[in-house]
Amino acid sequence: IADNHGEPREDLVPAVMDAAHRHSIKVAFHIQPYKGRTDLSMHDNIKYIIDKYGNHGAFYRFRSTTGRILPLFYVYDSYLTPPEVWADLLHPAGTHTLRGTPYDGVFLALVVEERHKHEILAGGFDGMYTYFASNGFSFGSSHQNWKAVKAFCDGNNLLFVPSAGPGYVDTAVRPWNNHNTRNRVNGRYYETSLQAALSVRPEIVTITSFNEWHEGTQIEKAVPRKTVSRLYLDYQPHRSDLYLELTRKWAEHFNKEKDKWLM
């Protein structure tokens, strides 16, 4: 539950799950690359998560095209572990496979570079997601590549899960990273990003948005605020809930489009 910048806060998970359940929202787990993450430790992690939270009303399960309903996990920085190691966990013949056990799931790896798509396939993952909110930052996060990655996934029975974002600016914490800043353009960047995602007809679209503000990907309500050390971005001249409204609009659009694709 923690990355290098935070304390382990597993005590927050039940509160998050309960709050989500009150609003009919489902929760999936995004697994960070902690020190010592291996196929064996991941086996323990998945088992622990499903044993502890699998019966909670807010625990997300994905219905695949084959009709199976399984927990879905996002594995961040999956490329740090070689595909042959992932295969021990995710191939049916792996030495400690999760496949066909009560801890089976849908496992999505992070595609950053083009070669990762072949490694993800070899590792036994069920699909790939792109994560980064900055178009052009990586091969995977570049909208222009999504059609080709989707075609690769379709040809190999993998899910392609593009990640859209409202913009990006992290120079308050990474002053050298100005070239990856993406201006929100009053919501147009977000809509362009969502349109690019929908245009490849994916089964799932993710939105990369943190409420930690220092990366400028938040979509919750925002009002102007300035401190001695930081100017927080707001959405003026638009309303404070601009990005929540855009999210609602595109979610409805996506659901309608999906029904058409399946017809």
Secondary structure, 3 states (H helix, E strand, C coil): CCCCCCCCCHHHHHHHHHHHHHCCCCECEEECCCCCCCHHHHHHHHHHHHHHHCCCCCECEEECCCCCEEEEEEECCHHHCCHHHHHHHHCCCCCCCCCCCCCCCEEEEECCCCCHHHHHHHHCCCEEECCCCCCCCCCCCCHHHHHHHHHHHHHCCCEEECEECCCECCCCCCHHHHHHCECCHHHHHHHHHHHHHHHCCCCCCEECCCCCCCCCCCCCCCCCEECCCCEECCCCCCCCCHHHHHHHHHHHHHHHHHHHHHC
